[in-house]
Amino acid sequence: MSEHLLVFPDRDTADEVAAELSDEGFTGVRVIREALAGEDDSEAHEWAVHVVEENVADESGPVEGGLRDRFQALAKDRGGWYDPEPTPQVL
């Protein structure tokens, strides 16, 4: 299993990215509200796309590395960032 978190400053961007990934065949895609580390204020929460890909057997293999690279570039292109060690908290 492979988990990824792409974080964006607004919900519209997160929704668009989630829809694109779902259209590409990723099945474990959901938009969540993500609290920034050390922040309790709800205004400091960003929107994230949490992706779980069940078909990746080796988290250190080339497929996982390719997904990380792809998601990192996608997040950067949309003004967000990629969390390499996701621990999503649904708010």
C-alpha positions as CSV (number, residue, x, y, z in Angstrom):
1,M,0.0,0.0,0.0
2,S,1.2,3.5,-0.9
3,E,-0.1,6.7,0.9
4,H,0.4,10.3,-0.4
5,L,-0.7,13.7,0.8
6,L,-0.9,16.8,-1.5
7,V,-1.6,20.0,0.4
8,F,-3.2,23.1,-1.1
9,P,-4.2,26.5,0.3
10,D,-7.8,26.3,-1.0
11,R,-10.5,23.7,-1.4
12,D,-11.2,24.4,-5.1
13,T,-7.7,23.4,-6.1
14,A,-7.8,20.3,-3.9
15,D,-11.2,19.3,-5.4
16,E,-9.8,19.7,-8.9
17,V,-6.7,17.6,-8.2
18,A,-8.8,14.9,-6.6
19,A,-11.1,14.8,-9.6
20,E,-8.1,14.5,-12.0
21,L,-6.5,11.7,-10.0
22,S,-9.9,9.8,-9.8
23,D,-10.3,10.2,-13.5
24,E,-6.8,8.7,-14.0
25,G,-7.9,5.6,-12.1
26,F,-6.8,6.2,-8.5
27,T,-9.5,4.8,-6.3
28,G,-8.5,5.9,-2.8
29,V,-8.7,9.6,-3.3
30,R,-10.3,12.0,-0.9
31,V,-10.2,15.6,0.0
32,I,-9.7,16.4,3.7
33,R,-9.0,19.4,5.9
34,E,-5.4,19.3,7.1
35,A,-4.2,21.2,10.2
36,L,-0.7,22.6,9.9
37,A,1.8,21.4,12.5
38,G,1.4,23.3,15.7
39,E,-1.7,25.3,14.7
40,D,-5.0,25.1,16.5
41,D,-6.7,28.0,14.6
42,S,-9.1,26.7,12.0
43,E,-7.9,29.5,9.7
44,A,-4.5,27.8,9.6
45,H,-6.0,24.6,8.2
46,E,-5.3,23.8,4.6
47,W,-7.0,21.4,2.1
48,A,-5.3,18.2,1.3
49,V,-5.8,15.4,-1.2
50,H,-5.1,12.0,0.5
51,V,-4.3,9.2,-2.0
52,V,-4.1,5.6,-1.0
53,E,-2.9,3.2,-3.7
54,E,-3.5,-0.4,-2.7
55,N,-1.6,-1.9,-5.7
56,V,1.9,-0.7,-4.7
57,A,3.5,-3.7,-3.1
58,D,7.0,-2.3,-2.5
59,E,7.1,1.2,-0.9
60,S,10.8,1.5,-1.7
61,G,10.5,0.4,-5.3
62,P,10.4,2.3,-8.6
63,V,6.6,2.6,-8.8
64,E,6.4,4.2,-5.4
65,G,9.3,6.6,-6.3
66,G,7.5,7.5,-9.6
67,L,4.3,8.2,-7.7
68,R,6.1,10.5,-5.2
69,D,7.8,12.4,-8.0
70,R,4.5,12.8,-9.9
71,F,2.5,14.0,-6.9
72,Q,5.3,16.3,-5.8
73,A,5.3,18.0,-9.3
74,L,1.5,18.1,-9.4
75,A,1.4,19.8,-6.0
76,K,4.1,22.3,-6.9
77,D,2.4,23.1,-10.2
78,R,-0.9,23.9,-8.4
79,G,0.7,26.1,-5.7
80,G,0.7,23.5,-3.0
81,W,3.2,21.1,-1.5
82,Y,3.7,17.3,-1.1
83,D,4.0,15.7,2.3
84,P,6.4,12.7,1.9
85,E,5.3,11.2,5.2
86,P,1.5,11.7,5.4
87,T,-0.3,11.4,8.7
88,P,-3.6,12.9,7.6
89,Q,-6.0,14.1,10.3
90,V,-9.6,14.5,9.2
91,L,-11.1,17.7,10.6
